Amino acid sequence: MENWKKRTSGWVFISHSSKDFKYVRTVRDYLEDSGFSTLMIYLKSLDNKSKETLMKQILKDEIDSRNIFVLCDSVNAKASTWVDWEINYVESLSNKIVTKIDIDNLKYRKCTELSKLDNLMNSATIYSIYSREDRSKVDRILDKLNLIGFRIFEDTVNMKLGGDNVSSKLNSSINAVVDKGVILIFLSKKAMDSKWFWEEKQIALNERAFVVPIILDDVNLDNFPAFRRVQNINLINREINDEAITEIANIINQREFLNN
């Protein structure tokens, strides 16, 4: 990770019973120590039935705004009507990364349960390959992905594109990201003329990384034969709006399902 610059952190909603606070805190701390921002709260006002509608709306808004949902399952959680409601709501959504931690098991097999969070964090991490001339548009996309919970990393080697052993450092970074998440490859006419774009792309393909091609302009896909049969996102003449970001997120989240 020494060649990487941590750009932003992911956002996580933690569903749990307040009776498990001591052990759920272990989950929260593990995520936050890894650069993720978590929401783990107990709303005393939930006890007030007259505020139930208001509380549900608040919880909906928080779940909607976070791409990651961690269920801290336990005997207590199964008995909680609020946890049950949160589970039913997140299951109605199609674009969330969901992971279940067995809190009762965590008490005795901590490493086993926390390893599930490692898989979660890998699925929510994005590395990008693109021409520096496309940086402004790429940054807008990455910023929006971060807002819904993805952790974005940039290779500091690419920021400089100079110095000694650049190729070796690029290879090291790509090797790391193969185990750290998803690689977005931004295809454009400008990328066609970028030496480093082609080198990074080839390393990613050689390492059999999970890649998502994103087409930025009317570049000829025949120039990228490796991506002809790979599901891609076409952003030609499209605004970088919520619909486009959701489309990207849905493909990225497929890695989570493939890993399960």
ROLUM-248836 format. One record per residue: residue in one letter; x, y, z of N, C-alpha, C, CB in turn. Coordinates in pm, whole numbers, plus 50000, padded with zeros to 5 digits. Glycine has a CB too. Layout:
AXYZXYZXYZXYZ...
END
This chain:
M500814987950000500005000050000500855012750000499085000050120E502175011650003503015023450015502935032349892504445019250038N502535027149776502435035249656501065041649640502735026849536W500185039349738498825044249724498575056249812497845033249758K497655064449767497185075749846495725073249879497375089449769K495415072850005494025070650046493255083450020493925066350196R492275082749934491565094749890490315097349972491215093549743T489565086849998488335088250073488025075150144487175092349981S487035075350230486665063250302485235059250271486845065150453G484915046550300483585041550272482635044350389483635026650242W481335043150359480295045950458479485033350484479385057450411V479295030050612478675017350651477535019650749479725008050714F476415012950725475305012650820475394999450896473905014150748I475454999951028475544987851110474194985551178476674989151217S473544974551140472274970751199472544961351316471344964051094H471994964651433472334956751552471304958951663473734960451603S471354950051760470574951851882471414959751982470134938051942S470774969152050471504977152149472024968452263470604988152205K471434956752280471884947652386473244941452354470854936652408D473674942552228474964936852186476024947552171474804929252054F475804959152228476674970652202478154967452223476274982152292K478484960552330479884957652362480584950452248479964949252490Y479914940852186480544932852081480424939651944479934918852076V479334946651922479174954051796480234964951786477744960151787R480614970351899481664980651900482964975251841481894985852043T483234962351861484424956151801484344956651649484564941551848V483174954051595482954954851450483144969151402481534949751413R482534978451472482674992651434484134996951435481865001451529D484854993851541486244998051553487114991951443486794994351690Y486844979451408487634972751304487444979651169487224957751293L486204983451139485914990451014486545004351013484404991450993E486415011551123486935025151128488465025351127486425032351251D489085015451187490545014551182491045011951040491045003451276S490155006750956490505003850817490085015150723489864990850772G489635026350778489325037950696487865039750659490105037350574F486975031350715485565032650685484865041050793484905018750675S483815048050752483005055850845481725048050871482705070150790T481395046050997480255037651032479155045551103480705026051120L477935040451090476825045651168476335034351257475665050951076M476565035951386476145026151486475515034151599477355017051537I474215034551602473535043251698472405035851769472995055751629Y472095040651887470885036351956470055048851981471215028752091L468875049351919467995060851933466985057952044467275064051799K467175064352157466265062552270464835065952232466715070952387S464705075452139463375079852098462605068852024463485092252010L463315058251982462615047151917461615040652010463615036751868D461815042652140460885036852238459535043952237461485037552378N459525055852177458305063752171457535060052044458615079052175K456435052752059455675047851945455165059051856454525039551993S454925070651914454385081751836455395087051734453955092951928K456655083551753457705088251661458185077451565458885093551741E457465066351562457905055051481458045058551333456935043451497T457075065751278457125069451136458325078251106455825076651095L458565087851195459715096751179461025088951186459695107751287M461135079851281462355072051298462625063151177462275063651424K461555057351123461735048851006462255056850887460415041950969Q461775069150874462245077450764463715081050781461405090250754I464115083850905465525086950932466405074850898465725090951079L465975063050941466745050850913466795047850764466145038950988K465685049850695465665047950550466675057050483464255050550495D466675069650523467595079350461469045075350484467335093450516E469355070450603470725066550634471135053950556470875064150785I470245044250548470555032150470470715035650323469445021550488D469835044250272469895048250132471215055150099468735057350098S471725062850193472915070950165474225063250181472935082950256R474135050650223475325042450245475255030050157475475038450395N476365026850093476385015650001476575002250073477485017549899I476955002950200477334990750273476414988850394478824991350319F475914976750410475024973350520475604961250592473554970450469V475934962950718476474951950798475434947950903477824956050867L474974935550895474034930350993474794923051102472994920850926C474674927851224475264921051339474204911751397475794931251447D474224899651349473184889951383473464883651520473094879151275S472404880751591472524874651724471134870751772473214884451827V471094864151886469804861051947469044873951976469984852852077N469754883752027469124896652058468634903651931470104905752132A469444903051825469064909551700467824903151639470214909051600K467744889951649466574882751595465304886451670466804867651603A465444890751794464284894551874463924909351859464534891452020S464744916751786464534931151771463644934151652465884938451756T462534940951675461644944651565462304954951474460314950151620W463164963451530463834973551448464884967351357464474984051536V465644957751407466614950751321465864943451210467484940751403D464764937051245463964929951144463464939651038462774922751210W463034951451080462564961550984463694966150894461944973551058E464894968450950466044972750871466444962250768467224975850962I466384949550809466724938550716465724938350601466724924950790N464444939050632463424938850527463584950550432462034939050589Y463954962050486464104973750399465304972250307464244986550483V466444968050361467644967050276467474956150171468894964150362E466694945750202466454935150105465584939949988465784923250173S464894951150007464074956749900464904965049803462954965249958L466164967349839467064975349756467974966149674467904985049843S468434970949562469214962349473470684966149463468624962649336N471084976949528472444982049504473274983049632472374995649440K473054973749725473794974249851474734962249865472834974849969I475884964749923476774953949966476354950250107478294958149960V475974937650127475444933250256476334922150313473974928350242T476704923550438477504913350506476904910650644478994917750518K476874897850681476334894150813477454889250904475244883150799I477514895151022478464890951125477694884051237479274903251181D478134872151273477494864651382478084869451514477684849051363I477354877751584477864883551709478074872951816476904894251761D477194863151821477354852551920478624844551892476134843251921N478944842751765480164835651726481404844451747480084831151580L481224857551729482324867051746482934866251886481834881251719K482124863051983482594862452122483674851752140481414859652216Y483624841252055484544830052072485474827951952483754817452097R485054832751836485854831051714485984844651645485204820551617K486654853651713486754867551668487374868651530487564875551767C488484861851507489204862851379488344858051263490504854751385T487584847351286486724841851180485684852051136486024829151228E485054858351232483994867951199484574880751139483184871251323L485684885551193486264897951141486814896151000487374902851234S487174883850963487654881350827486554884250725488144866950813K485294883150767484194886450677484204901250643482844882650740L484664909350738484764923750713485894926750614485004931250844D486944918650617488024920350518487464918350377489194910350545N486634908050360486024905550229485114917150191485234892350231L484374922250288483494933550264484274945650216482724936950390M485364948950286486154960750252486804959350116487214963250358N487204947050081487754944749948486724947949841488224930249935S485494943449863484434945449764484074960149748483204937649803A484324968149851483924982149848485074991549812483364986149981T486204985949766487374993949733487534995049582488634987949796I487785007149534487905009649390489285015449357486795019149342Y489895009949253491115015249195490795018649050492325004949205S491315029548999490935033948865492135035648773490165046948872I491905032548645492925034148541492345043248434493375020148480Y493045053748400492515063448304493625072648254491375071848368S493355079948147494275090148099494195102248191493965094147952R495335107948225495325119848312494525131348250496765124448340E494405131448118493635141948053492135140548077493925141947904D491705128848123490295126548157490035128248306489865112548112R491025132948378490965133148525489745140448580492215139348579S489385151848521488275159648574486975151648574488095172448492K486675144948462485435137148453485515124848542485165132948308V486675118348545486845106548629486665110148776488235100148605D487215121448818487095125748957485635127848997487875138548979R484835133148907483415135148937482725121848961482725142848823I483085111848883482495098548899482945092249031482895089448781L484245093049059484775086949182484215093949306486305087549182D484085107049300483535114449414482105109949445483565129549388K481315107949340479935103649361479865089249413479135104849229L480765080749365480815067049417481205066949564481815058549335N482095075849601482475076849742481305081049829483615086749758L480475090049777479345094949855478355083949891478635105949778I478315073149810477395062249843478125050549908476675057349717G479405052649947480035042850035481255035749985479085032950068F481705038349862482895031649813484165038749860482865030749661R485185030849887486485036149927487345037349801487175027050034I487865049149776488595051949653490085053349682488065064749586F490875046049604492325047249616492915051949484492955033849658E493955060049495494695064349378496145060049391494585079549358D496725056349279498125052449276498975064949265498405042749157T499775067649367500595079849366501675079349259501225081949502V502005067549210502945066549098502365073648978503275051749064N501065071248954500415077448840500285092448856499055071348819M500235097148978500115111449000501355118748949499885114349150K502485111948952503745118248913504185114248773504835114649012L503935101648737504355096448608505795100248576503445101648499G506645097448668508055100348648508875093148752508315115348654G510185095848754511045089548851511505075948805510335088348983D512185069048893512765056148859511775044748884514045053848939N511925034148806511175021648828509665023648829511605015348959V509155032548744507715034848740506965022148705507385045948641S507455014948604506775002548562506694992448675507484996348442S507764991148749507794981748861506804985948969509204980748919K506734999048995505835003949099504375002349056506135018649130L504105004648927502755002448876502344987948894502655006548729N503244978948861502964964648874502674961049019504144956448822S503434966849111503224964249253501844969049298504314970949336S501454980849252500164986449291499004978249237500045000749242I499104974249110498034966349050497934952749117498264964548899N499084946649149499064933849219498334935049351500484928749242A498524946349418497854948549546496344949849528498404960949615V495924957049425494504959649409493724947249366494284970749308V494404937449309493714925049271493014919049392494724914849210D493624920249509493034914849632492264925449710494124908949720K492234937749658491624948649734490324953749677492574959849743G489884948349565488604952949516488444952749366488364966349562V487884963449313487484964349173488324974949102485974967549161I488664972248975489394982048895488454987748790490654975748828L488245000848793487495007648689488485012148582486685019748746I488225008448457489095012348346488305021648255489624999748267F488725034148248488025044448173488575045148030488145058248244L487725041547934488135040947793487775054147724487455029047722S488735059647651488505072247581489525073847469488585084147679K489315083747384490275086647278491605091247337489715097347183K491535098547446492755103247510493545091647571492425113547619A492825081747621493505070047678494275062447571492485060747744M493795063147448494465056247338495915060747322493705058547208D496195073247356497535078947337498375078747464497425093047287S497885072347569498595072347697499375059347716497605074347812K500675060347721501535048647743501195041847875503015052647740W501035049847979500825044148112499445037648124500985054848219F498455043248054497135036948054497235022748002496135045147968W497905020747887498025007547828498804998047918498685008447692E499825003347983500624994748070499814990248192501905001948115E499124999648255498284996048370497194986248331497665008648433K496534989048219495444980348173495944966148153494844985748042Q497094964748091497604951348064497974944048192498814952147972I498544951248287498864944948415497584939848482499604955048509A496544948148481495264944148542494714931648476494244955648532L494784930848344494284919148272495144906848301494234921848122N496454908848304497364897648331497114891648470498824902048319E496764900448565496534895948703495104891248725496854907248799R494304891148617492914886348623492104893748730492894871348651A492294906748731491544915248825490074916148782492174929348833F489214919448876487804922148845487744936248789486864920448973V487504937448658487544950648594486164954548543488554950648478V485904967548546484664973148491485064984148392483724978748605P484914981748262485224992148164484135002848161485404986048024I484535015348157483605026548149483985034848027483635035148280I483065036147932483315043147807482965057847823482525036747691L483955066547806483745080947828483355088447701484985086947885D483805083847585483475090547459483335080147348484555101047422D483225084747223482945075447114484205068647061482255082747001V485055064347152486235056547116485795043247056487165054347239N486565038346962486235025746895486605014046985486985024646758L485595006247025485844994847115486684983947050484524988847161D486794984346917487654974646850489114976346892487534976046699N489424988146945490784990646994491034984247130491045005647002F489974978947192490074972647323489434958747316489394981447434P490004949747239489374936547218489124928647346490244928247127A489934931047449489754923647575488434926747642490894926747670F487814938047605486594942347673485334940247589486704956847710R485464933847476484294932147389483184924147455484704925447260R483564914347537482564905647600482444908147750482924891047575V482984919347794482904922947936481814933447953484284928247989Q480974931548054479924941348079480544954948106479044937048198N480074965048034480644978448049479564988748075481444982247924I480015000748108479115012048129479405022248019479315018348272N478375026147946478535035847838478055049547885477745031347711L479005058947897478675072347943478755082747831479605076348056I478765078147707478825087447595477595096447596478945079847461N477845109447599476775119647597475785118047713476015118847466R476265112447825475405111047942475895119848055475335096547988E474975124848133475345132348253475825122748361474155140848304I476725127648446477185119548559476185121748673478665123548604N475015115348659473945117248757473755104648841472625121048687D472735104848926472505093549016472235080648940471335096649109E471545081648827471245069648748472525063048697470325073148630A473445071148647474715065848596475545059648708475515076948526I475585066348823476365061348936475785048348989476425071949048T474465047448996473815035149041474125023648947472295037149052E474155026448817474485016048719475905010748741474355021648575I476835019848768478215015648796478265007548925479155027948806A477595012549029477615005849160477044991749151476825014049262N475974989949073475354976749062476314966549002474094977648977I477114970748903478084961448844479204958548943478664967248712I479684968949011480744966949110480284957249218481164980349173N479054958849262478544950549370478414935849332477214955649415Q478444932949203478394919049160479574911249215478364918149008R480694918049238481864911049292481544905449429483074920449300E480774912749508480394907849640479624894849629479564918349715F478684894349533477894882249517478754870749465476714884749424L479694873849375480584863549322481474857749430481434869149209N481824865849530482714861349636481984852849739483354873149704N480674853849745479914846649848479714831949810478554853249870
END
